[in-house]
Structures are given as C-alpha cells and as structure tokens.
C-alpha cells in the first residue's frame, strides 16, 4: 500500500503560503497555496483534490503541485511565461491587437477581393482568407471574433463625395469663415439650404403600451401637399433667416438673397455656403448679386441660358456664393436644423387635415431663431459644449 504523501512546513514557509493564499492576485496561485496548506495540516492530496478546493481537481494535478513545491518551493507553483495553449491567431499575429487590425482589414474589403463571389462576408467564407488563424470551424471563428470585438451588425447608408476638389473647397470655406470670425461686423458667414416638408406626417418612434400597440401616424385623405423652405443660418450667432413658399422658384431665391441683405444691412459682404444645386448658379439668380468668384462653378444643364433675361431687374447685392463639395451634406451644419425641425414638429404631427396650421407651426419653430441662438449653434456643432 502506497504511503500517504505529506508536507512539513517551517513557520516561514507556512507564513508565505498563507499570505499568497489570502492576497495573491492570481487565482491559480491562491488555489495551489490553499491545497498545500491543507496537505501540511494532515489531509491527503487525493482528498484535497476532490473535496478540499472550491471545485474538484484531478488528483494528479494536486500531486504535481506538491512535487513542484518540494523541488522549487514557491517558484515551482508559478506558471511560466509562454506555457499553456497558444492564441488562435499565433504565430501570425503577436497579440490580440495585431489580430484585430488584420481582421478589420480583411472584413473592410469586398469578398471579391479574395476571389469569393459574394457581396458580404459570412463566417464560412471568412475562414477562407484567414488560413493563418488556428480555428477551423464557423463557431470557433465566431467566438474569436467576439473576443476581438468584431460583431455582425446592420449596415447604414454611406455616401462618399466624388468631388475631386473636396479638400480645396473645404479649405476655401474655412478661410472665409475665419475671416468672418476675425471681423464679424464687416463680414457675415451663412450656411444655406432648402427643405421640403409634407402635409402627411412622417413615421418615427413615440411612446405606446407594451405589446402589439404601436404609435400611429394620423394621415389625411387629402393629397400630400408640399412646401419648401429656403433658410440661411449665421455660423457665428445662430440667427436664422428663412422664406417659406410652395416651390423654390428663381424669383423666390432672388427674393431670399434680398432678404439676407436686409437682415445684415451694415455688412460689407455676406459669404453664403451652399450645395451644388444648379439653380443656385442660374444666371437669373446671379443677376442680383455682385460679380462672383467661382474657382469651381456648378455644372448647369446644357439647355439653360448663359445670360440673365433682360426683362428681370438686376442688383449688386454684396453676397459671395461658396459652393460646398458635391454630394456632401455633412459639410453643411444647417442640415441639423432640419433634423431638429422634423423631430419637434413634423414626425407624427396631427395636423394633416389643417395644412395652414402645420405651416404656421413650422414658421413658429423657425421664428424662435430670428435672433442669435447659442443653443442652435451648440446643436449643429458650431459651438463647443
């Protein structure tokens, strides 16, 4: 019969093991020290393995801890660097951060780049270019992706401006904005845009009872009438000037520029940043403005006139138009004013049977910004929080 293994500790050795059992940050060290102390107190290693720890262990493991302690003392209990199972991305990537970067690079490309005729990645297809990973199943790859912070997510619409002069246009706009900040009494900088809104309410989130009940967008039997707003927001003060019409016609735009000049009668020049809608550069519109400096003029339809009609009056309003990059609505902060308007007044509104009241409500909303508004500047991102 094999003799029971025992352990005799000196006072110093016991004190060291008790300290590590009670205070060491490594759970495995606390467990191994606790096991050795129980053996020193008379318990058999076999009993300690099955009943003396927080969870049962293989008795051979406890015998191994005892042998290593008798040979190397506390140093024999420590797991040496490099031991244990290698990460799934080793040795191609030295750590998780490197594996994360490599996987992000792969999933950021189309599968066709790797000879896979699919529009999106799946777990099975992602395994094919990732032969450097030490996983071979879809479930194993799924677990690894989660550990690295990569998840299967719903996409969102994305628009990339194709304008070859994107940076140059943004730099030019920033230059004139800085000029207005330096001399706000002489120069005014405005962001201009148009918005169409409708008689019928738009669908959005709202509170309702739990279950199948949902908020309702109360529609009218009338046709979905539209209205157009043209507005300009002062980039320094948040003051908004607007014009509401059934349509954004050439006379309406000409009138709006006159309204802008009337709103800032003492300004030496008004800089108006806006998108590349061709109507903004129509000869009849430009006829009421001072001569324009157009490094990049918007492309006009071939059948449009190249000179203003002689029967319409001209003017020399001190307004310079700054055209933003094409297909880049994120460069125009007034777009966020429209978001505010929709959130407050247009989503799920209950005025589809009272079109004049709905238009008045829109006007009342915009009238709140007829004077300088730091709150609006903060909302659109032009004023630090």
Secondary structure, 3 states (H helix, E strand, C coil): CCCCCCCCCCHHHHHHHHHHHHHCCCHHHHHHHHHHHHHHCCCCHHHHHHHHCCCCCCHHHHHHHHHHHHHHHHHHHCCCCCCCCCCCCCCCCCCHHHHHHHHHHHHCCCHHHHCCCCCCCCHHHHHHHCCCCCCCCHHHHHHHHHHCCCCCCCCCCCCCCCCCCHHHHHHHHHHHHHHHHHCCCCEEEEEEEEEEEECCCECCCCCCCCCCCCCCCCCCCCCCCEEEEEEEEECCCCCEEEEEECCCCHHHHHHHHHHHHHHCCCCCEEEEEECCCHHHHCHHHHCCECCCCCCCCCCCCCCCCCCCCCCCCCCCECEEEEECCCCCHHHCCHHHHHHHHHHHHHECCCCCCCHHHHHHHHHHHHHCCCCCCHHHHHHHCCCCC
